[in-house]
């Protein structure tokens, strides 16, 4: 699974990692190991407030937001979100895959990592667990 942002950044604010997608820019998630069936964003603001999940629009599938959580469901190899009304700041992005093909060893740069398959793609590096964007989750 890869992520591409047309304009934004990964930064830290108040000791929290933020994935920032600037206004009028896109976040595209693409999977080559199985279709994406769900994407869940945890954002730093509510609904359609500046930085909230309600600022996203997406073509295809079903996208809803409630509080600080934005959820897309569908069945696609690629999903593109547009920060249509304001910048979106997410502290976590969880991507769920359907019928993912088995992936065991992956190399990130020069670092070999393990990928587990339990409906989500997580990268295991030593004792640490990372999500697909590289943020430590355990």
C-alpha positions in Angstrom: 0.0 0.0 0.0 1.4 3.4 -0.9 0.3 6.9 -0.1 0.9 10.0 -2.2 0.0 13.6 -1.2 -0.1 16.3 -3.9 0.8 18.9 -1.3 1.1 18.4 2.5 3.5 17.1 5.1 4.1 14.7 7.9 4.9 16.7 11.0 4.7 16.7 14.8 2.5 19.1 16.8 2.1 18.8 20.6 4.1 15.5 20.4 1.6 14.0 18.0 2.3 13.0 14.4 0.1 14.8 11.9 -0.5 13.8 8.3 -1.4 17.2 6.8 -3.2 17.4 3.5 -3.4 21.0 2.4 -6.7 22.6 1.1 -7.5 21.7 -2.5 -4.8 19.0 -2.5 -5.2 15.2 -2.7 -4.3 12.1 -0.7 -4.2 9.0 -2.8 -3.9 5.5 -1.4 -3.0 2.6 -3.7 -2.8 -1.1 -3.0 -1.1 -3.7 -5.1 -1.8 -6.6 -2.7 -5.6 -6.5 -2.5 -8.4 -3.9 -3.0 -8.9 -1.3 -0.3 -12.3 -1.8 1.4 -12.1 0.7 4.3 -10.0 3.8 5.2 -10.5 5.4 8.6 -9.0 8.8 9.5 -8.6 10.1 13.1 -8.4 13.8 12.8 -7.5 16.7 15.1 -10.9 18.5 14.7 -14.5 17.6 14.4 -16.6 17.1 11.2 -16.2 20.0 8.7 -14.3 22.3 11.0 -10.8 23.3 9.8 -8.6 20.2 10.0 -11.6 17.8 10.5 -12.5 14.7 8.4 -15.6 16.4 7.0 -13.3 18.6 4.8 -12.6 15.6 2.6 -14.5 14.7 -0.6 -14.0 11.4 -2.5 -15.2 10.0 -5.8 -16.6 6.5 -5.4 -17.4 4.5 -2.4 -19.1 5.9 0.6 -17.5 8.5 2.9 -18.9 9.7 6.2 -17.6 11.6 9.1 -18.6 11.7 12.8 -16.7 13.7 15.3 -13.0 13.4 14.6 -13.4 10.1 12.6 -13.8 10.0 8.8 -14.6 6.6 7.3 -14.5 5.5 3.6 -15.9 2.2 2.5 -15.9 0.7 -0.9 -13.8 -1.7 -3.1 -11.0 -0.2 -5.1 -7.3 -0.6 -5.8 -6.9 3.2 -5.6 -8.8 5.8 -3.5 -8.2 9.6 -3.8 -9.4 12.0 -1.1 -9.5 15.8 -1.8 -9.2 18.3 1.1 -12.0 20.3 -0.5 -13.0 22.9 2.1 -10.0 23.1 4.4 -6.7 21.5 5.3 -7.2 18.0 6.9 -4.9 16.9 9.8 -5.0 13.2 10.7 -3.2 11.6 13.6 -3.9 8.1 12.3 -4.9 6.5 9.0 -6.0 2.9 9.0 -6.3 1.1 5.7 -8.2 -2.2 5.5 -7.7 -4.6 2.6 -9.9 -7.4 1.3 -8.5 -10.6 0.1 -4.9 -9.4 0.3 -2.3 -11.6 -1.2 0.2 -13.0 1.3 3.1 -10.7 1.8 6.0 -11.8 4.1 9.2 -9.9 3.5 9.4 -6.3 2.3 12.4 -4.0 2.1 12.0 -0.4 3.1 15.2 1.4 2.1 17.8 -1.0 3.3 15.6 -2.3 6.2 13.9 -5.6 5.9 10.5 -5.6 7.6 7.6 -8.1 8.1 4.0 -7.4 7.0 1.2 -9.2 8.7 -2.2 -9.9 7.2 -5.2 -9.5 9.5 -7.4 -7.3 7.5 -4.9 -4.4 8.0 -1.4 -4.0 6.8 1.0 -3.3 9.6 4.8 -3.2 9.4 6.7 -5.1 12.1 10.2 -3.9 12.7 11.8 -5.5 15.7 9.6 -4.9 18.7 7.8 -2.0 17.1 4.6 -2.0 15.0 4.0 0.7 12.3 1.0 1.6 10.2 1.4 1.8 6.4 2.5 5.4 6.7 5.4 4.6 9.0 3.8 5.9 12.3 4.5 3.7 15.2 1.2 2.2 16.5 2.6 -0.2 19.2 
